[in-house]
Amino acid sequence: MNSLTFTALAEPTRLRIVELLREEPRSVNQIATLLNIRQPQASKHLHTLNKAGLVSVKPVAQQRLYSLNPEPFLRLEDWVNSFDRYWNQRLDNLEELLKKD
């Protein structure tokens, strides 16, 4: 798991941008308007997300559309799911303990 992913997603505005991009690709101006922030702020956050590999940018006419890259999110999902065995074992132990009482 890449620590850049966590660092990028830890900032609330960047997380909100990811949630917007989950719906559809958007331009920096659309993102800035929807989040009620200035365009330079949105651009800075998108740069960080791009550097972390979470978004990609595609030129369309005069705009640059940002969209999510699925790969880092799939890796994040795999990482989170890797804890299932740990928690399932803990819950199984708790269940056995409760049965004894």
Secondary structure per residue as TSV (DSSP state, phi and psi in degrees):
chain	resnum	aa	ss	phi	psi
A	1	M	-	360.0	131.1
A	2	N	-	-84.0	127.2
A	3	S	H	-67.4	-22.5
A	4	L	H	-61.2	-33.0
A	5	T	H	-61.1	-49.6
A	6	F	H	-65.5	-41.6
A	7	T	H	-61.8	-44.3
A	8	A	H	-65.8	-41.4
A	9	L	H	-79.3	-14.9
A	10	A	H	-70.7	-23.0
A	11	E	S	-83.9	125.3
A	12	P	H	-56.5	-39.7
A	13	T	H	-67.4	-40.0
A	14	R	H	-65.7	-37.5
A	15	L	H	-63.8	-39.6
A	16	R	H	-65.3	-36.9
A	17	I	H	-62.7	-44.4
A	18	V	H	-59.8	-41.7
A	19	E	H	-64.0	-37.7
A	20	L	H	-65.5	-42.5
A	21	L	H	-71.5	-18.7
A	22	R	H	-63.8	-31.2
A	23	E	H	-74.5	-45.7
A	24	E	S	-172.8	159.1
A	25	P	-	-62.1	146.9
A	26	R	E	-143.5	155.8
A	27	S	E	-83.7	164.1
A	28	V	H	-61.7	-37.1
A	29	N	H	-66.8	-39.8
A	30	Q	H	-62.0	-44.1
A	31	I	H	-62.7	-46.6
A	32	A	H	-59.9	-42.8
A	33	T	H	-65.0	-47.3
A	34	L	H	-64.8	-32.2
A	35	L	H	-95.7	-1.4
A	36	N	T	56.6	46.1
A	37	I	-	-125.3	166.8
A	38	R	-	-76.5	152.9
A	39	Q	H	-57.6	-42.5
A	40	P	H	-61.2	-35.0
A	41	Q	H	-65.6	-45.6
A	42	A	H	-60.9	-42.8
A	43	S	H	-61.2	-41.4
A	44	K	H	-63.5	-44.2
A	45	H	H	-65.4	-40.7
A	46	L	H	-65.0	-35.4
A	47	H	H	-61.8	-44.9
A	48	T	H	-62.8	-44.2
A	49	L	H	-64.2	-37.4
A	50	N	H	-66.8	-43.8
A	51	K	H	-61.3	-34.2
A	52	A	T	-79.5	-6.3
A	53	G	T	83.4	9.0
A	54	L	S	-82.1	-26.5
A	55	V	E	-130.0	158.9
A	56	S	E	-127.5	160.8
A	57	V	E	-124.0	140.9
A	58	K	E	-134.2	123.1
A	59	P	E	-72.1	129.7
A	60	V	E	-132.9	109.5
A	61	A	T	55.0	-122.6
A	62	Q	T	-90.2	-3.0
A	63	Q	E	-106.9	164.5
A	64	R	E	-119.3	117.8
A	65	L	E	-97.2	132.5
A	66	Y	E	-101.5	139.4
A	67	S	E	-141.9	162.1
A	68	L	E	-78.0	143.4
A	69	N	-	-92.1	123.0
A	70	P	H	-70.2	-29.6
A	71	E	H	-56.5	-48.3
A	72	P	H	-63.6	-31.3
A	73	F	H	-74.2	-32.5
A	74	L	H	-67.2	-40.1
A	75	R	H	-64.6	-39.3
A	76	L	H	-63.1	-43.2
A	77	E	H	-61.6	-43.7
A	78	D	H	-61.1	-41.6
A	79	W	H	-63.4	-46.5
A	80	V	H	-62.5	-43.4
A	81	N	H	-65.9	-21.3
A	82	S	T	-66.0	-15.0
A	83	F	T	-88.2	-6.9
A	84	D	H	-55.4	-46.8
A	85	R	H	-60.3	-42.0
A	86	Y	H	-60.4	-50.7
A	87	W	H	-71.0	-35.9
A	88	N	H	-63.0	-40.5
A	89	Q	H	-64.2	-42.8
A	90	R	H	-61.5	-44.5
A	91	L	H	-67.3	-36.8
A	92	D	H	-63.2	-41.3
A	93	N	H	-63.5	-40.8
A	94	L	H	-63.9	-43.2
A	95	E	H	-59.9	-43.8
A	96	E	H	-64.1	-39.4
A	97	L	H	-64.5	-42.6
A	98	L	H	-67.1	-33.3
A	99	K	H	-66.7	-30.3
A	100	K	H	-70.6	-25.6
A	101	D	-	-84.3	360.0
